Amino acid sequence: MTEEESRPLLDYLYRQSPNPDRTYRHSWKPSDLVLWDNRCAMHYAVHDYGEAARFMHRITIAGEQPY
């Protein structure tokens, strides 16, 4: 698919992404751990954790083929 051919599909997907039925909002509690696959999700971080420290680590799987 060329970039020009992909534009209508991408526009459609971008319009769908803010829909609350297609979003996940986590309510953080002590010791919570959340994982997601950036290849399959549109991540948007919301600054709703006050002064609490956030620790983030990137994990990759050896040998996995990208899409």
C-alpha positions as CSV (number, residue, x, y, z in Angstrom):
1,M,0.0,0.0,0.0
2,T,1.4,3.3,-1.0
3,E,1.5,6.3,1.4
4,E,-1.3,7.9,-0.7
5,E,-3.4,4.8,-0.6
6,S,-3.0,4.5,3.1
7,R,-4.1,8.0,3.9
8,P,-7.9,7.2,4.0
9,L,-7.3,4.2,6.3
10,L,-5.1,6.2,8.6
11,D,-7.5,9.1,8.8
12,Y,-10.3,6.7,9.7
13,L,-8.1,5.0,12.5
14,Y,-7.1,8.4,13.9
15,R,-10.8,9.5,14.0
16,Q,-11.6,6.3,15.9
17,S,-8.8,6.4,18.5
18,P,-10.3,9.1,20.9
19,N,-13.5,7.2,21.2
20,P,-14.0,6.2,24.9
21,D,-15.2,2.7,23.8
22,R,-11.7,2.2,22.4
23,T,-9.5,3.6,25.2
24,Y,-8.1,2.3,28.4
25,R,-7.5,4.6,31.4
26,H,-5.7,3.1,34.3
27,S,-6.4,4.2,37.9
28,W,-3.0,3.8,39.5
29,K,-2.6,2.0,42.8
30,P,0.7,1.2,44.7
31,S,2.6,-1.7,43.0
32,D,0.6,-1.5,39.8
33,L,2.4,-2.6,36.6
34,V,1.0,-1.9,33.1
35,L,2.4,-3.3,29.9
36,W,1.4,-2.6,26.3
37,D,2.7,-3.2,22.8
38,N,3.5,0.0,21.1
39,R,3.1,-1.7,17.7
40,C,-0.5,-2.3,18.5
41,A,-1.6,0.7,20.6
42,M,-1.6,4.4,20.4
43,H,-0.1,5.4,23.7
44,Y,-0.9,8.8,25.3
45,A,0.4,9.5,28.7
46,V,-1.8,11.7,30.9
47,H,-0.1,13.7,33.7
48,D,-2.4,12.5,36.5
49,Y,0.1,11.1,38.9
50,G,0.8,14.2,40.9
51,E,4.3,14.2,42.5
52,A,4.6,10.5,42.4
53,A,7.7,9.0,40.7
54,R,7.2,7.1,37.5
55,F,9.6,4.3,36.4
56,M,9.5,3.2,32.8
57,H,11.5,0.4,31.2
58,R,11.5,-0.6,27.5
59,I,11.4,-4.3,27.0
60,T,11.9,-6.1,23.6
61,I,11.6,-9.8,22.8
62,A,14.6,-11.3,21.1
63,G,13.9,-12.8,17.7
64,E,10.4,-11.4,17.3
65,Q,9.6,-10.2,13.8
66,P,8.3,-6.7,13.5
67,Y,5.1,-6.2,11.5
